[in-house]
Amino acid sequence: MRERLYKAIRREKQLSDLQMQTQFDMLQAQVNPHFIYNVLNVISSRGSMNDDEVICDICDDLAGMLRYSTDTKQKYATLRQEITYLELYFSLLKYRYRHKLEYEIELESEIEEQKLPKLVIQQLVENSISHGFRNSSKVMKISVRGYQENGYWYICVQDNGEGFSKKVMEDLEKKFRQLRMDLADDEKSVKMQIGGMGLLNTYARLYLLNGENMEFHICNRKEGGAETIIGVKMQ
């Protein structure tokens, strides 16, 4: 009994540490000069037009993102909250990329209240945009779908980008296995590099919250692009 309690407390501490780092990284990313520069450029160009309400929409979206991502009182979020945040994120990206970004979001109503660590889905999308289109000028197409199947809820993120190289996939799978072993070892403390928000951070937080009741899959699509799927046993 005492050992189970110790493990539960330790796992909660690890998850809390990773969540705090994620929120720090999100704030750091949002005050990054490039991010602010892009947003200010949008505001400036729109502000030159009279009676343009878009400038207010941009500011509202950014404020909503900051409120959600820096709220340290709320450790977990519902899928509905995560999707709402994701819509704000996409909204800002559309002002930046305009016709060069197309996206669609679907979430089954039956899983809207399922819980997960905050800022998980946005990290999956961010990974698609930052890595999948690094050397491409094509129109970015991102699909986010939430559904339930066989007692699990799933979030599937697809893109039409470059996909994962064989080496990247092998490296990620190796790191996932090592991370899983480290997280299961009570004697090891898992630490992430500041700025290393991506897939490893997401994997670690999902595993700490759900243990063996979670799934994490990455692959390349036959029609081109990458696919990342996370799954968690329904609560």
N, C-alpha and C positions, 0 to 999 in steps of 0.2 A: 504493500500500500504506500509506504513512504517512498519507495523507489519510483513508483508510477507518478506520485505527486511531484517528485523532484524533476522527472523527465518532462512533465507537463509544464512546470514553471520555467524550466530552462528553454523549452521550445517556444513558449510565449515570449520570453526575453529575446531570443534570436529573431523572432518574427517582428517584434517591436523595433529592434535595432535596424533591421533591414527596411522597415516601413519608414522610419525616421530618415534614413539615408535617402530613400527614394524621394521623399518630400523635399529634402534638401537639394537633391539633384534636379528635381523639377523646377524649383525656384531658381536655382543657378542657371538652368537652361533658359528660363523665361527672362532673366535679366542679362543674358548673354548679349553682347553688343549687336551681333548679327540678327538675333531675333527681334530686339527692340528696333533696330534700324529698319528691318523689313516692315514692321508694324507702323512705325512712324512715317515711312514712305507712303504707305497706304493712306494714313490719316492726312498727311500733307496734300496728296493729290486729290483726295476727296474733299478736303476742306476748301480747296480753291473753287469748288462749285457751290453756288448759292442754293439754299434750301435742299441740301442733300442729307437725308436722314441716315445714310449708310455709315457716316462717321460715328454716329451714336451707337449703331449696331455693333461696329467693330470694338468700340470701347466697352460696351456691355459684355460682349463675348469674352474679351480679355479679362475683365474684372471677374466674370463668372469662373473662368479657368483658375485664376489666382486664388479665389476664395476656396474653391474645392481642393486644389492641390496642396495648399498650405494649411489646411485645417487639421491640426494635430489632435483634436479631441475625438475625432471619428477614425477609429482604426480600420474598420471594414466598411465596405459599401455594398449596395445591392447592384445586380446587373442593370437594373433600370437607371440608377444613378451613374454608373460607369458609361452607359450609352448616352445619357444626357451630356456628360462631360465630353464624350467623344464627338458629339454633334457640334459643340462649341469649337473644339479643336479643328474639325473639318471646315467649319464655317470660316475661321481665320485663314486656313490654308487656301480656301477657294479665292479669297481676296488677293492672295499672293500669286497663285498659279493660274487662276481664272480657268480658261477652257482647257488647260493642260492637266487638270485634275478632275476625274469623275469618280464618284463613290456611291455606294448603296449600303444601307444598314437595315437589317431585319432582326427582330427579337421576338420570340414567341412569348405571349403574355403569361403563359403558365410558369415561366422561369424568371420573371422580372424581379421577384423578391429574394432570389437565391443570393447568398453572400460570398464575397471574395475580398482579398486585399485591395486597397485602393490603387488606382492608376495602373492596373494590369492591362486592360484592353488597349489603352492609348499607347503603351509601350510596344505592343505587338504591331500596331499600325505604324508607329514611328520607325520601327525596325524595317518594315516594308519600304517606306518612303526613303529612308536615309541610305539603305544598302541595296535595295532592289533596282533603283533607278540612277545609281551613281554615275554610270557611263552611258546613260540613255537620254534622248531628247523626246521620246515618244510620249503620248498622252498617258498619264498615270491613271490606272483603273484599280480601285481598291474596293473589295467587298467584305463586309463584316456581317456574319450571320450567327444568331444565337438560337439554339434548339435543344430539345431533349430527346434522349434515345436510351433505351434499356436501363432506366434508373439513373442516368447521368445527364447533366446539362453540359452543353458544349458551346464554345465560341470558336468559329472558324474565320480566319483572316486570309484572304486570297489577294494576289496582285498579278499584274501582267508584266512584271519587271524581269530582271536577269536571272532570277532564281538563285538557289544556293549552289556554289561550286562543290565538287566532290570533297575537296579538302576541308572546306568550311563545315560541311555536314558531318564529316568524320570527327573534326575537332570539337564541334558542339556536342555530339553524342558522347564523346569521351569525357568532356567536362560535365555533362549532365550526370553520367554514371558516378564520377568522382564526387560531385556535389551531393548526390544522394547518399553516398557512403559517409561523407563527412557530416551531413545533417543527422544521420542515424547514430553517429558515434557521440556518446555523451561527453567524451573527453576532448572533443575538438570544438573549436570556436570558429564559425564560418564568418569571414569578413569579405565584403565587396569593396573594390576600389571606388573611391569617389569619382563620379562620372561614369561608372560602369553599370548604368541602369538596365540595359537591354534584356536579352532573353535569359541570361543566367540569374539575374536578380528576380525576374518574374517567376522562373522555375523554383527558385529557393523559397520565395514567399508562399507560393501555392502549396509546395510540399510541406512546409512548416505548419500551415493551417490545416491541411487535409491528409497528410501522411500518404499511405498507399492508396487512398481513395481519390487520387488525381491522375490524370493522363496529360502528356505533353508530346506532341508529334510535330515534326517538321519534314517537309518533302517538297519536291518540285512537281508542278502540274504538267500533265501530258501536253496541254495546249500552250505551255509556256508560263513562266512566272513561278512564284513560291506560294506555299500554303502552310500556315501554322495553326494547329488546333490544340486548344486546352479543354480538358474535361474534368468535371468534379462530380462525385456522387451526390445525388439530390438529398437535401436536408429535409 
